[in-house]
């Protein structure tokens, strides 16, 4: 095949990352921790608008620690978004708690505040309120946090924000996802808007919580001259080298968001076709368009979502379905779920298109022309 493969969301690197990594080598700060880690945490906290940040090896590790330091464990319930990647739910199982799945709404594809309220009301009646609500900000867009915060505050349930896909998003009051709940976390996996090749960040305003998470992330060593441990810890810290990559990436985050929004705008203009509907932007905030997502009405467009995906694959273009909802996953098929129909429809009809900030005009044209050829 002559055309080079177009990936969904590849890393986009520059020269600043190399500079910070070279500083790590020159100073011999190769082992975990060091100046880049400290600076990355401070710079990230400043960008998000929180007091404290903890650089970790993954977003999953960050969520795991958030649950632990909030005291969530065996027998507890945690409400979580149904339309998401499985990593948003698995840490609930790590700590022995029970996930309760909350479907999305159509306005932004994020957690439905009405269903959340139903679930909390039921929990209150049963005398079994959840210990936390994990709100996922999907595909680069904040959930309707004003309503969600109001509801959770009424029931006294803390919010953990999964902002793994939403770095750079914001609400119209300029607040940023990840800084709105009790704790928030991010991912720097290779396909995210910024990457450290693999990594994550836990953020919050509560120093006591963050210090506890920091301790647990380094095998929970006590502050004494010898190695003493009074609780189980983990090897979850980010290395000084990878933190250097993150620092260089973070400097350009707003440019990366602007570029992805430009990619989305072109898709929307040139694929303004009956039967194709793009993920809406919630009225409350600014979507990063980390991924451009749309649904395909087969009857109106003339081809199905799966036919579109296969056509892209034949053209050496990576495209993928919208997340398979958690209630349809074999490992969570017995979980309590509120709703499910909206996320199920999105999974059956939704597709994600190449959306990287390094996507060229030529390559985007290839994607657009591949899709247009399917119209009947």
N, C-alpha and C positions, 0 to 999 in steps of 0.2 A: 504494500500500500504506500503510495507516494506521499500523501499528505501526512505531516507530523501529527501525532495525537494531541488533541485538545483536552486538557484536564479540567475537572470541575472547579477546583480552587487551589492552584499550586502555590508554593511559597514565592514571595516577591522580596528579594534581598537586594541590598545596596552596599555602599562602601563603609558606612558608619558601623555596621555590624562587625566588619573585619577589623576596624580600628579598636573597638572595645575588646574583641577576642585577642588581638595581638598584645594589648596591654596586659591581659591575663597571663599570657605566655612570658612576656618580658619581666613581669613581676614575680613569676613562679606561683601565682595563685591559680593552680590547676585543680586542686582538690576542691570538694564542695565548700561552699561559703567563700567569702572574700569581698573585696570592694565593689565588684559589679553586682553582686547579690544585694548588698546594702543599698547601693544607689538605685537599682532597679525597683526595689520595694518602695523606696521614698518617692521616686519619680512616678511610679504607678499609682500610689496612694494619692499623690497630688493631682494626677490627671482625673482619677475617678471621683475625688472629693471626699475621701475618708481619712481617718486619723492613722490607720495602721494597715499594713499589707505584709503578707508572708508568701515568699516565692517557694513553690513546691514542684515536684516532678510531674504532676498532672492535675487536671481539673477534678478528676475522680478522687485523688488523694485529698484535695481541698474540701470536697463535699464530705468525705468520710470524717475528716477532722472536725468539720463544723457540727456534724451530728453528735460526735463524741463530746465536744466541749459544751454543748447545750444539754448534755445529760440524757440523751435519747438512747434507749437500749431495748432489751428483750421485753416483748409484750406491748410496747408503745405503738401507736399509729402515727403515720406521717402521710399527709395529703401531698400529692405530686401530680404534675401535668401528665396527661395521658399521651399526648402527641409529642414525642421526644425520642432522643437516642437512649438506649438502654442504660448508659452510664449515669443518667439522671436518677435512676431508680435503684440500681444494684447496691450502692452504698447503704441504702436503708436496710437491705438484707444483711449487709456486713455486720451491722450493729444489733441484729436480731429483732428489728422492728418490722411492722407490717405496712406495706405501701397501700394507700387507697388512691385510686386513679380518678382524676378530674378531667373531663373532656374540655375541648377548646370551643371558642366562639368563632363565628364566621368573620367578624370584623377585623381580626388580626391573626387568627389561628392560634392564639394563646389561651391560657386558662380562662374559662368562663366564670366570671364573678358570681353569677346566679347559681351555678352548680356548686361552686365553692361554699356559698352561703347555705345551700341545702345540706351539704355534707357536714358542715360545722353544726348546723341546727340538729341534725340527726345525732351527731356525737354528743351534743349537750343533753339531749333527751335520754340517751342511753347511759349517761354518766361516763362517757369514754371519749372526751375531747382529744383530738390529736395533739402531739407534743410539738409539731411544727408543720408548716406548709412550705413545700419546695416549689417555687414558681419558676418555670423555665421561660426565658425570653427567646422565642423561636426564630431561627434563621436571620437573626440580626435585628429583631424588633422587640421593643419593650412590651410586656403585658400591660394591661390596664391597671397600673399600680395604685392610682388614687382610690379606685373602688376596692381593690384587693386589700390594701392597707386598712381602709376604714372597716371592712368586714372582719379582718383578723384582729384588729384592735378591740372590736366589740366583744369578741370571744376570748381575748387574752392569749392568742396563739402566735408565737413568733414566726417570722418569715425568713426563709433561707432563699436567696436568689441564685438561680443557675443562669449566670450571664455568659456561659461558655461560648455562645454563638453571637453575643451582642456587644462586644467591646466596640465603643465608638458610637453606639446608639444614645439617644437622649430623649428626655421628655421636654415639652415646650417650656417648662419652668427652668430648663437647663440642668435639672438633676439627671444623673446617669444611672442606668441599671447596674445593680451590684452594690450601690450605696444607699439603697432605700429600705432594705430589710435589716434584721438583726445581724446577719452575716451574708456575704456574697462571694461567689467564686467565678473564676474565668479559666479558660483553656488556651494554651498556646500550641496546640497540635499543629502539624504541618499544613493543614488545610484551612486554618483560621485566618482572620484578617491580619494579625501579626503572629509570628511563630518563634519559638525557641527550639524548634524541631520536635520537642516534646516538653511540656511543662504546664504549670498552672499557677494561680494566685488566689489566696484567700484574703478577703478584706473585711474590715469592720471598724467601728469607732470605739469598741470596748477593749481597752488594753488588757484587762484580766483575761478575757476570752482568747485574745490573740496570743498572749504570752503562754497560755496553756496549750494552745495549738502548736506553737513554736516548740515547746518542750516535747510534746508527743511526736513531732515530726523528726526529731533526732534521737529516737530510741528512749525518750523520756528519762534522760539522765538527770539525776539530782545535782544541784549546784554545790558539790563537795569535791575535794581534790581527787578522790578515788571514784571508781565507777559504781554507783549505787542507783537502784531503780525500784521505785515503789508502785509503779503502774506500767502497763504494757505500752510500749511505744512502737514507732515505725521508722523506716528509712525513706522519708518522703521529701527531702530537701532538693532544691534545684542547684546545679553546679554553677560555679563562678564563670565558667566559659559560656554556658548556655544563657546565663543572665546577661552576658555581654551582647549576645545576639538580640535578646529581648530589648535591651536599652536602645540599640540602633533602630529596631523596628518601631518602638513606641514613639520615637521622634517624628515619625511620618504617619501616625495613625489617622489623623484627620484627612490627609491627602489620599490615603488608601480608601477611606470611606467615600470620599468624593468621587474617586475613580469608579468604585463599584456602583455607586448610584448612577453615574454616567452610563455604565454598561447596561444597567436595568432600564434606564430611560430609552436607550436605543432599541432594546428588545421590545419595549412597550409600544414605541412608535411604529416599528416595522412589522410587528406581529399583532397589529390591531385587526384581528381576524375573528369573525363570529365563531364561537365555540372555544376560544382561548381566553382565560381570565386569570390575571396575575394576582398574586397574594396582595390583599389590600394593605394600605398603610393606616394604622390606627390613628384616629383624630388627635390623640394625646401626645404623639411624639414623632421622632425622626428615625426612620428605618435605615440601617446601614446597607441593606441589600447584600449582606454577606453572601447569600445565594439568591439568585433570581428564581422564583418558584411560580408555577402557574398550574391551573387545572385545565383538563381537556374534556370538552363535551363531545363525545364521539359522534352523536347524531348530528350536531351542528357543524363540526369541523370536518368530519368525513374519515377520520382515523382515530384510533384509540391512544391512550397514554402509552401503552406498551408498544404499539407500532411506532410511536415517536421515539421511544427509547431505543428500540432495535434499529431504526433508521439511523439514529445518531451513532450507534455502535458500529454499524456497517460503514459509516463515514469517518471512523476513527475519532469519534467525539464522545467524551465521557458525559453521560447524563444518568440520573438515578431517580427512583421514585421518592416521593415525600416519605418521611419516617413512617414505618409501620407502627401503629399505635400499640401501647403496652398491653392493652386488654386482648390483643390478638396474638401476642407473643406466647409461645408454649409455656415459658417459665412463669408468666403472670396471668394465665388464663383463668385462674381461680381467685384472683384479686377482686376486691370490691371495686366497682367502677360506677361513677356517676356520669350518665350520658354515654357517649361512645359513637353515636351516629355521625357527628360532624367529622371527627378525626378519621373514621372509617371511610367516609366519602372522599376526604382529601387524599387518603392513602390510595384509594382505588383510581383516582383521576389525576393526582398531582405528580409533577415532575420538576426536578431541579436542573437548571441549565448551567453551562460553564460561566463563571462569574468573577474570575480572578482579576485583581487590580492590574496584572500584567497582560491581560488578554488583549491581543492586537485587533485593530479594525478588520484586518484580513480574516483572522480566525473567527471573529464574531460574525462576519459575513457568511462564512462557511456554515456556522450553526443556523443562522437565520434562513439561508437558502435550503438547507436540509429540511427544516420544518415546513417551509412554504411548499415544497414539493409534495408534501403529504396531503395538502388541502384538496378536497374533492367537491 
